[in-house]
Amino acid sequence: MFARYFESETKRLAKADLADIKTLDDWNAKKDTYRRQLREMLGLDPLPKRTPLQTKTTGVVQHDEFEVRKLHYQSSPGLYVTGNLYVPKKLTTPAPAILYVCGHGQVRIDDVNYGNKAHYQHHGAWFARNGYVCLMIDTIQLGELAGIHHGTYRHRMWWWNSRGYTPAGVEAWNGIRALDYLESLDFVDNSRIGVTGRSGGGAYSWWIATLDERIKVAAPVAGITDLQNHVIDGVVDGHCDCMFQVNTYRWDFGQLAALVAPRPLLILNTDRDAIFPLDGVTRLHTKIARIYDLHDKPQNLGLAITPGGHSDSQELRLPAFNWFNKHLKNGSRPITKVATKKFSPQQLKVFKNNPVDERTTTIHDSFPQIVSDEEAVDPMLLDVIRQKSFAAWPSGNTELNIRKAWNVVHDGVRLAAYDFDSQPHVRLRMYIANKADLTTPKAVHIEIPDKFGWNRYLKLGLPALAEQWSKELKLAGVDKNAPISKKLQAKLARQMKFIREHPEVYVTFMPRGTGLSQLTQNERHLTQARRRFMLLGQTLAGQQALDVRQCIRATRQLDLCKGIPLELWGYNSTASLVAVVTLFEDNIHTIHLHNYPQTDKEQPDYLNISRFATPRHLLELAKRRTHVKILKERGGL
């Protein structure tokens, strides 16, 4: 199910990528909006304050042809960036400059981090030996101050999605402030600044070049491919969170890359790169080429492919060097010097002792700004979160295609299951119980169990539904042939008696990724599936909320339930789902919530939600729309 769903959604986004750009006027009318949207998706709209950089040089390393200044600056207070500035000797006029942003090259010796600038130092040396000033900066993941890039990938920090946080935004901001620093140097020609880097540095090159037009030439290396590669082919599994924007506006990567146009752009890749496959790179190049053609600047776009896998080879560097020579030095020239490392990591280290006021290692806790409980609820909150958190929901009612899966009567209770389409390729099941001869129920209860509640539900119904539930039981790890204890039989009998005595309908529903549509028991596979949702401008939790809404629609279409007051029940994570659904569904009589989350780190991850509302705000809004009962005990139906 999920493979087909991801493929369908990916193709939809790929088809829309730059499709509405037919003329140069179209592009000029929309490019500023695209750039603002990208800033927003990186957590940079509005841009943070340009506070003083407080740049300090902690030492200088000499070479016959250049010197290396070991420095740090603060792109925001406490957000330290360590870097090495390579300056050619004997400069007589302002020189072109290169901002080199480093990829994931760790240099750690005896538990000391030397930064990825030490790993990639041969690039800075080559540029300086050829007349460029080159600033190489560390990342927050593998710099001297080691922060986190792998929040969702490894550390289960799904609340990053709720906060609209991606380390790509911090890396982009650090790069923008690096340009501020380069512009302050009297030996740098501000009209001739380029950006490059490979792998992660290739991705950061894209962010910086698209956001800041002070970059006149860009040569990102092995830093981009399209959603087809990431989502369908699965290369997202090999990438950390710094490679992606929070995809609120549901872009494919052509829309991102086109924002460099019409400035000189060289895309570099190898032909056997496993995490940036060549087919995706060439598809993107084709899309971008159309935008350059609209500008009548086809010569400003290049594509360089060399043999090999995902590695930093001399062959792959040569086209980039030539590209910068051509566009920043008014003409290509022979490459006679090999890019080689000149220093030990220890020689390039900036800090002897890390600053006590640094926020670099914990920047994910404060970037970007989120709302607090003390703030009033925005009157337009529902409209905002519908656009920013749930944009992937269908714009109108879709065909549910409801079908009865099975129907049995046990001990005077009708037990039935109905399947319906929540979205194309997402077919889900709801389970219904009511007195067998019930004709006019007083209420309909829809219960959304968590994993614990679902297992309890299955075990309770096992004596009556072992055959009908064969798939559900297998997925939950419950042996349908296990001996049925008298205690369990008595418990089921009490439940059947309760249903017979109450003229109500009881619906149990498990949204996508749970119950019958369980994704996987493998935590790593589940993580990567959830990250695919992220790339599509969704989250699993956000789409589960849609599933609950569709379950409500399907229930109300059943003859027995039409026009009957409806109540929702949620527990732990599903308590939040129920509250969110209530904001968008009318005529919910009552919701029952157990262990409702108090913070955004506890609630399910809805895209960007924490930038606009806290769990308390959402609950307050729910109370304005329906009766809310907080369950002190887990209880349940």
Buried (B, 14 or more C-beta within 10 A) or exposed (E): BBEEBBBBBBBBBBEBBBEEBEEBEEBEEBBEEBBBBBBBBBBBBEEBEEEEBEBEEEEEBEBEBBBBBBBBBBBBEBBBBBBBBBBBEEEEEBBBBBBBBBBBBBBEEEEEBBBBBBBBBBBBBBBBBBBBBBBBBBBBBBBBBBBBBBBBBEEEBBBBBBBBBBBBBBBBBBBBBBBBBBEEBEEBBBEBBBBBBBBBBBBBBBBBBBBBEBBBBBBBBBBBBBBBBBBBBEBBBBBBBBBBBBBBBBBBBBBBBBBBBBBBBBBBBBEEBEBBBBEBBBBBBEBBBBBBBBBEBEEBBBBBBBEBEBEBBBEBBBBBBBBBBBBBBEEEEEBEEEBEBBBEBEBBBBBEEBEEEBBBBBBBEBBBEBBEEEEEBBEEBBEBBEEBBBBBBEEEEBEBEBEEEBEEEBBEBBBBBBBBBBBBBBBBBBBBBBBEEBEEBEBBBBBBBBBEBBBBBBBBBBBBBBEBBEEBBEBBEBEBEEEBEEEBEEBBEEBBEBBBEBBBBBBBBBBBBBBBBBBEEEEEEBBBBBBBBBBBBBBBBBBBBBBBBBBBBBBBEBEBBEEBBBBBBBBBBBBBBBBBBBBBBEEBBBBBBBBBBEEBBBBBBBBBBBBBBBBBBBBBBBEEBBEBEEBEEEEBB
